[in-house]
Amino acid sequence: MDNKNKNYKIALYIRVSTEEQAENPEGSIKNQEQRLREAVTYRNARSNFGEITGVYVDAGISAKDMNRPKLMEMLSAVKRSEINLVMVTELSRLSRNNRDFLSMWDMMHDQNCRFMSLREDFDTTSAAGEMLLFQLMNFAQFERKQTSERVGANIQARSSRGLYNGGCIPLGYKRIPDKLGYLDVDEDAANTVRASFEAYLKEGCLSHAAKWLNDNSYSIKKHMEGGGRHKRVGHFTVDNLHNILQNKAYVGVKVYTQKGEQKEVRAVWNAIIDEVTFKRVNDKLAKNKSRMKPKSFYKLPYLLSGVNFCMTCGDHLPGKSATGKCGKVGYYEHSWATKRDSTLTKKIFKCDPHRVPAKRLEPAVWQELVRFVTKPEMIKSLMNEVKAKHEGKPGLKESDRLKTKLYGVNSQIDALAERLSQIPKSVSATPIFKQMEKLEAIKNEIMDAITKSNHGHTVPIEKRLIDLETFEAFAKSFRKFIKTMDHDMKKAMVQKFIKKVEVGVDSIKIQWIIDKQHYDQELASADKTKPSEVPSEGSYFFKSKSSHSLTFGARGGT
């Protein structure tokens, strides 16, 4: 049958680039869909043209790259042969980037999927049609580059005049509604900024200054006018105080980058801090920094980095150290919460255990790990208990495992889509597309398995657990050196056998890895020195509980 007489499975792709268009129910989105549906109806009246199988709408998203959720969903459907014709109202709806379009078109061509644009009236089944398509794509990309250059030149010109170009407005300033690019002094917040500089000069260090500001009722607005990547915590910390003290906006200076070079110009807003005070503060910051410990400063090794978590709140407990009368002491603690609260007299964060001594936790976990590797009866006991827990409800457990694994695959696909938007134009996107195809195939397999699981077709727990022979083959290589291992070897061993260590006030829970797939992969890569990754989501673990007192002396300084 001729291509033109096929009963196509049609996808309509619609895109608008601004939020205003996206929010208008009678605007561009509705108009695009109406035109596309009318075109399909018209062609069906003349012949058996096809049926619309999906409408994919990316609202408020630019076509500068492929990082568009519905576009990626549509391309995945093309790869699964669920679509063999993609229709748009005009070429720029799909892409303004030549490289991106070529990648998409190559993939569609390989899948025998046609492409139709109403405005340009393309017929991609002919060589002439393809040539015309690429010529118009060149013009579309040229237009986009010109627009980008104009916008960039305008931003640079505004910056050179000292104007505010957007982004988070510094504490102490506010917008002037009828004067774009100009900022006015917010006196209430400006007094807080002035107090910050005075406090640092008086106290002499960031932590003491931040604590003094908090104790004297100075605060930072949580809401950041103009946006920002991180939400403010509402009080002074070492980090946000440091950022305020170094910000040249407070002396009326606009800092911007032009061709990789940082430049400064007089800003259009008034200064809050005089230049003499600003220089005194920053000279002191530089002097204090030079007194900090060098990068070669000795750091304590932490055996449980990456696997240690709080049993109460679930937060990660990274390794930290403190120096006292007995020298340097290692701890595992709530890092960010501790840092955030360090400048507060009245602490906000309350969780037990707040801090755990490494010298008590690490030997307790290592002792259990040695038992796990050297005592076959322990692995047998764990496997029997896991099997007992799964009896009578295998479908539920399997479904949960698969859903967790699906979430992990979707996260990887999202991460690759993010990378697509960041790679330079000179770098081919083909490897990323291939990886995404593999992940889509895995995703489809998982979804099929979930369907089977919901209908009672589950893989027996015995087939997912490690068998004793395989475990022995893997564990015996560690038994030879277990008494002479250095810290790095011990840490690698922890990563291979332990998924998670949960620390409570007076107990430890260890999640052991007893997943067959994990150990098969480890044995297959036994010749590699780099420790393999922790098994993917859905692997099977079992918690064993130890009663070791860990809290004595652990709350010092809180």
C-alpha positions in Angstrom: 0.0 0.0 0.0 1.3 3.5 -0.8 2.4 5.6 2.1 -0.3 8.2 1.3 -3.0 5.7 1.7 -2.0 4.3 5.0 -4.2 4.5 8.1 -1.8 6.5 10.2 -1.6 6.4 14.0 -1.3 10.1 14.5 0.2 12.2 17.3 -0.6 15.9 17.6 2.2 17.9 19.2 1.4 21.3 20.6 3.6 23.8 22.3 3.5 27.4 23.6 6.5 29.2 25.0 5.0 31.5 27.6 3.0 30.9 30.7 0.5 33.6 29.7 -0.3 31.6 26.5 -0.5 28.4 28.5 -3.0 29.8 31.0 -5.3 31.3 28.3 -8.0 28.6 27.6 -9.0 30.3 24.4 -5.4 31.0 23.3 -2.7 29.3 21.2 -3.1 25.7 22.7 -6.7 25.4 21.8 -6.2 27.0 18.4 -3.3 24.7 17.5 -5.3 21.6 18.5 -8.3 22.8 16.5 -6.3 23.4 13.3 -4.6 19.9 13.6 -7.9 18.1 14.2 -9.5 19.9 11.3 -6.6 18.9 9.0 -7.0 15.2 10.0 -10.8 15.4 9.5 -10.3 16.9 6.0 -7.8 14.2 4.9 -10.0 11.4 6.3 -12.9 12.8 4.2 -10.7 12.3 1.1 -9.2 8.9 2.0 -8.5 6.6 4.9 -5.9 9.0 6.4 -5.7 7.9 10.0 -6.7 8.2 13.6 -5.5 10.5 16.4 -3.9 8.3 19.1 -2.6 11.1 21.3 -2.3 14.8 21.9 0.9 16.0 23.5 1.0 19.5 25.0 4.1 21.2 26.4 2.7 24.4 27.9 4.9 27.4 28.7 8.2 25.7 27.5 10.7 27.0 25.0 11.8 24.9 21.9 15.5 25.7 22.5 16.2 22.1 23.5 14.5 18.7 24.0 14.0 19.0 27.7 10.2 18.9 27.4 8.2 16.2 29.2 5.5 15.6 26.6 7.9 15.7 23.7 10.0 12.9 25.4 6.8 11.0 26.0 5.8 11.3 22.4 9.2 10.2 21.1 9.1 7.2 23.4 5.7 6.3 21.8 7.3 6.6 18.4 10.1 4.2 19.4 7.4 1.7 20.5 5.7 2.0 17.1 2.6 3.4 18.7 2.8 6.4 16.4 3.8 6.6 12.8 2.8 10.2 12.0 3.7 13.3 14.0 1.7 16.5 13.2 2.4 20.1 14.2 1.0 23.4 13.1 4.4 24.8 12.2 8.0 23.5 12.5 9.0 25.9 15.3 6.4 24.2 17.6 8.6 21.0 17.5 12.1 22.5 17.5 14.1 25.6 16.8 17.4 23.8 17.2 18.8 22.2 14.0 20.8 19.5 15.9 17.8 18.5 18.0 15.5 18.3 15.0 18.0 16.2 13.1 18.3 13.8 16.0 14.5 13.5 16.2 14.1 13.2 12.5 16.7 10.4 12.2 14.9 8.5 15.0 11.5 9.0 13.4 12.9 8.0 10.0 14.3 4.8 11.4 10.9 4.0 12.9 9.1 4.6 9.6 7.3 7.6 11.2 6.3 10.5 9.0 6.3 14.1 10.0 3.8 16.8 8.8 3.7 20.5 9.4 0.6 22.4 8.3 2.2 25.8 7.8 5.1 24.6 5.7 3.1 21.7 4.1 5.9 19.1 4.2 5.8 15.7 2.7 8.8 13.9 4.2 8.4 10.8 2.1 10.3 12.4 -0.8 13.9 13.6 -1.0 12.8 17.0 -2.1 10.5 17.3 0.9 13.4 16.4 3.3 15.7 19.0 1.6 13.1 21.7 2.0 12.5 20.7 5.6 16.2 21.0 6.5 16.5 24.4 4.7 13.7 25.8 6.7 15.2 24.4 9.9 18.4 26.3 9.1 16.4 29.5 8.9 14.5 28.7 12.1 17.8 28.1 14.0 19.3 31.3 12.5 16.3 33.3 13.7 16.6 31.8 17.2 20.4 32.5 17.3 19.8 36.1 16.3 17.1 36.5 19.0 19.5 35.0 21.6 22.3 37.3 20.5 20.0 40.4 20.7 18.7 39.4 24.2 22.3 38.7 25.4 23.5 42.0 24.0 20.6 43.8 25.7 21.4 42.2 29.1 25.1 43.1 28.8 24.2 46.7 27.9 21.8 46.9 30.9 24.5 45.5 33.2 27.1 48.0 32.0 24.7 50.7 33.0 24.4 49.3 36.5 20.8 48.0 36.2 19.3 45.1 38.0 18.6 42.3 35.5 16.5 39.9 37.6 17.2 37.1 40.1 17.2 37.2 43.9 17.1 40.8 45.2 19.7 41.3 48.0 18.3 41.7 51.5 17.8 45.4 52.2 16.5 46.3 48.7 13.1 46.1 46.9 11.8 46.7 43.4 10.6 50.1 42.2 7.4 49.0 40.3 7.4 51.8 37.7 11.2 51.8 37.1 12.4 48.5 35.7 16.0 47.6 36.6 16.1 50.1 39.6 16.1 49.1 43.3 15.1 51.1 46.3 16.3 50.7 49.9 14.0 48.7 52.2 14.9 50.5 55.4 13.7 47.8 57.8 15.8 45.1 56.1 18.6 47.6 55.5 19.0 48.1 59.3 19.5 44.3 59.6 22.3 44.5 56.9 24.0 47.4 58.7 23.8 45.4 62.0 25.4 42.4 60.2 28.5 44.4 59.3 28.8 46.0 62.7 28.3 42.6 64.5 31.1 41.0 62.5 33.5 43.8 63.2 32.6 43.6 66.9 32.6 39.8 67.3 35.5 39.0 65.0 34.1 35.7 63.6 31.1 34.6 61.5 29.6 32.2 64.0 29.8 34.6 66.9 28.4 37.4 64.8 25.5 35.3 63.5 24.7 34.1 67.1 24.7 37.7 68.3 22.3 38.8 65.5 19.9 36.0 66.3 20.0 36.6 70.0 19.2 40.3 69.4 16.1 39.6 67.3 17.6 40.3 63.9 16.2 38.0 61.3 16.1 37.4 57.5 12.9 37.3 55.5 12.3 33.7 54.3 10.6 35.0 51.1 13.2 36.0 48.4 11.9 38.7 46.1 13.0 37.9 42.5 13.3 34.2 43.2 16.3 32.0 44.1 17.5 28.4 44.2 17.4 28.0 47.9 14.8 29.0 50.5 16.1 31.2 53.3 16.0 29.6 56.8 14.7 32.8 58.4 17.6 33.4 60.8 21.3 34.1 60.5 23.8 31.2 59.7 27.5 31.3 59.0 26.8 30.9 55.3 24.1 33.5 54.7 26.0 36.0 56.9 29.2 35.4 54.8 27.2 36.0 51.6 25.9 39.3 52.9 29.3 40.6 54.0 30.8 39.8 50.6 28.0 41.3 48.4 29.2 44.4 46.7 25.7 45.4 45.9 25.6 46.9 49.4 28.2 49.5 48.4 26.3 50.4 45.2 28.4 48.2 42.8 27.0 46.1 40.1 29.1 42.9 39.4 28.5 41.1 36.1 30.4 38.8 33.7 31.3 39.6 30.1 33.1 37.1 27.9 34.2 35.2 31.0 35.7 38.3 32.6 34.1 39.7 35.8 33.5 43.4 35.6 32.2 46.0 38.1 30.3 49.2 37.4 28.5 51.8 39.6 24.9 50.6 40.3 21.8 52.7 39.9 20.7 52.0 43.5 21.9 53.6 46.6 24.5 52.0 48.9 23.6 50.7 52.3 27.2 50.2 53.6 30.0 52.8 53.2 33.1 51.6 51.3 35.4 52.0 54.4 33.3 49.6 56.5 32.9 47.1 53.6 36.7 47.1 53.1 37.4 46.6 56.8 35.0 43.7 57.0 36.3 41.9 53.8 39.9 42.4 54.9 39.1 40.7 58.2 37.3 37.9 56.3 40.4 37.4 54.1 42.7 37.4 57.2 40.5 34.8 59.0 40.4 32.6 55.9 44.2 32.6 55.7 44.2 31.2 59.2 41.9 28.3 58.4 43.3 24.8 58.3 45.0 23.9 55.0 43.5 21.4 52.6 46.1 18.8 53.6 44.8 19.0 57.2 44.3 15.5 58.6 40.8 14.2 58.3 39.4 11.3 60.2 38.4 8.3 58.1 34.7 7.4 58.4 33.8 3.7 57.8 30.1 4.2 57.4 30.0 7.2 55.0 27.0 6.9 52.7 25.1 4.2 54.6 24.5 5.8 58.0 21.0 7.1 58.7 19.0 8.3 61.7 16.4 5.8 62.9 14.1 8.5 64.2 13.9 11.0 61.3 15.5 9.1 58.4 18.1 11.8 57.6 21.6 10.9 56.5 24.3 11.0 59.2 27.6 12.0 57.6 30.9 11.9 59.5 32.0 15.1 61.4 34.8 15.8 63.8 35.3 17.9 66.9 38.5 18.8 68.8 38.6 18.7 72.6 40.9 18.0 75.5 41.4 14.4 74.3 42.3 15.5 70.7 40.2 15.0 67.6 37.0 13.0 68.0 34.9 11.6 65.1 31.1 11.7 65.2 28.1 10.9 62.9 25.6 13.7 63.1 22.7 15.5 61.4 25.0 17.7 59.4 22.9 20.4 57.9 20.5 20.7 60.9 23.5 21.0 63.2 25.1 23.7 61.1 21.8 25.6 60.8 21.3 25.5 64.6 24.9 26.3 65.5 24.2 30.1 65.6 21.0 29.8 67.7 20.9 29.9 71.5 17.6 28.1 71.5 17.9 25.1 69.1 15.2 24.4 66.5 16.2 20.9 65.6 15.4 18.1 68.1 16.2 14.5 67.2 17.6 11.6 69.2 20.3 10.5 68.6 21.6 14.0 67.7 25.2 12.9 67.4 26.8 9.4 67.7 30.5 8.8 68.5 32.2 7.0 65.6 34.4 5.0 68.0 31.3 3.3 69.4 29.2 2.9 66.3 31.8 1.7 63.9 33.2 -1.2 65.9 29.6 -2.4 66.6 28.7 -2.4 62.9 32.0 -4.0 61.9 31.6 -6.8 64.5 28.2 -7.6 63.0 29.6 -7.5 59.4 32.4 -9.9 60.3 29.8 -12.3 61.7 27.7 -11.9 58.5 30.7 -12.8 56.3 32.2 -15.5 58.4 29.2 -17.3 59.9 27.2 -19.2 57.3 24.5 -19.9 59.9 23.7 -16.1 60.0 23.0 -15.8 56.3 20.9 -19.0 56.5 18.9 -17.6 59.4 18.3 -14.3 57.6 17.1 -16.0 54.4 14.7 -18.2 56.3 13.2 -15.2 58.1 12.8 -13.3 54.8 11.0 -16.3 53.2 8.8 -16.5 56.2 7.9 -12.8 56.0 6.9 -13.2 52.3 4.7 -16.3 52.8 1.0 -15.6 52.0 1.6 -12.2 50.4 4.2 -12.5 47.7 2.3 -10.4 45.2 2.2 -7.4 47.5 5.9 -7.6 48.2 6.8 -8.1 44.5 4.6 -5.2 43.4 6.2 -2.9 45.9 9.7 -3.9 44.8 8.8 -3.3 41.1 7.2 0.1 41.8 10.4 1.2 43.7 12.5 0.0 40.7 10.2 1.8 38.3 10.6 5.0 40.3 14.4 4.6 40.0 14.3 4.1 36.2 12.0 7.1 35.8 14.5 9.2 37.8 17.3 8.1 35.5 15.3 9.0 32.4 14.5 12.5 33.9 18.2 13.0 34.6 19.2 12.1 31.0 16.5 14.5 29.7 18.1 17.2 31.9 21.5 16.4 30.4 20.2 16.7 26.9 19.5 20.4 27.6 23.0 21.0 28.9 25.4 19.3 26.5 27.2 21.6 24.0 26.0 21.8 20.4 29.3 20.3 19.3 28.7 17.1 21.3 26.5 14.3 19.8 23.3 13.5 21.6 23.3 10.0 20.2 24.8 8.2 23.2 22.2 9.8 25.5 19.4 8.8 23.2 20.7 5.2 23.1 20.8 5.1 26.9 17.3 6.5 27.1 16.1 3.8 24.7 17.6 1.1 27.0 16.0 2.7 30.0 12.6 2.9 28.2 13.0 -0.9 27.4 13.7 -1.6 31.0 10.8 0.6 32.0 8.4 -1.3 29.7 9.7 -4.7 31.2 9.0 -3.4 34.7 5.5 -2.2 33.8 4.8 -5.6 32.2 6.1 -7.3 35.4 3.9 -5.0 37.5 0.8 -6.0 35.4 1.7 -9.7 35.8 2.3 -9.2 39.6 -1.2 -7.6 39.9 -2.6 -10.7 38.2 -0.8 -13.1 40.6 2.2 -13.9 38.3 5.1 -13.3 40.6 8.7 -14.5 40.7 9.2 -16.8 43.7 11.2 -15.3 46.6 13.7 -18.2 46.4 14.8 -17.0 42.9 15.4 -13.5 44.1 17.5 -14.3 47.2 21.2 -15.1 47.0 21.9 -18.9 47.2 24.5 -20.1 49.7 27.0 -21.3 47.1 27.2 -17.9 45.4 27.4 -16.0 48.7 30.2 -18.3 49.8 32.1 -17.8 46.5 31.9 -14.0 47.1 32.5 -13.9 50.8 35.5 -16.1 50.9 37.7 -13.5 49.2 37.1 -11.2 52.1 37.7 -13.8 54.8 41.3 -14.1 53.9 42.1 -10.5 54.6 39.5 -9.6 57.2 42.0 -9.3 60.0 44.5 -7.2 58.1 42.3 -4.9 56.2 43.1 -1.2 56.1 40.4 1.5 56.3 39.7 1.7 52.5 39.3 -2.1 52.3 36.9 -2.1 55.2 34.9 0.7 53.7 34.6 -1.1 50.4 33.5 -4.2 52.3 30.8 -2.2 54.1 29.5 -0.9 50.7 29.3 -4.5 49.3 27.4 -6.1 52.1 25.4 -3.4 53.8 22.6 -1.3 52.3 21.8 0.9 55.3 22.7 1.4 59.0 19.9 2.9 61.0 21.0 4.4 64.3 18.7 4.8 67.3 19.2 6.1 70.8 20.2 2.6 72.2 20.1 0.3 69.1 21.4 -0.2 65.6 19.5 -1.7 62.7 21.5 -3.1 59.7 19.9 -3.7 56.3 21.9 -6.6 54.8 22.1 -7.1 51.1 20.9 -10.6 50.3 19.8 -10.0 46.7 21.0 -12.5 44.1 21.4 -10.0 41.3 23.7 -7.9 43.4 26.2 -10.7 44.1 26.0 -12.0 40.6 27.1 -8.6 39.3 29.9 -8.4 42.0 31.3 -11.8 41.0 31.1 -10.8 37.3 33.2 -7.7 38.0 35.5 -9.2 40.6 38.6 -8.2 38.5 37.7 -4.5 39.0 39.2 -2.7 42.0 36.5 0.0 42.1 33.6 -1.0 44.4 30.4 -1.6 42.5 27.3 0.4 43.1 24.7 -0.5 45.7 22.0 -2.6 44.1 19.2 -0.9 42.3 15.9 -0.2 44.0 13.9 -3.3 44.8 16.7 -5.4 46.0 16.0 -7.5 49.1 17.4 -6.6 52.5 16.8 -7.8 56.0 17.2 -5.8 59.2 19.1 -7.3 62.2 19.1 -5.4 65.5 21.9 -4.8 67.9 21.6 -3.2 71.4 24.7 -1.1 71.7 24.5 2.1 73.9 25.6 4.9 71.6 24.3 8.1 73.3 26.8 8.5 76.2 28.6 11.7 75.6 26.9 12.2 72.2 24.9 15.3 73.0 27.9 17.5 74.0 27.7 20.9 72.6 24.0 20.9 71.8 
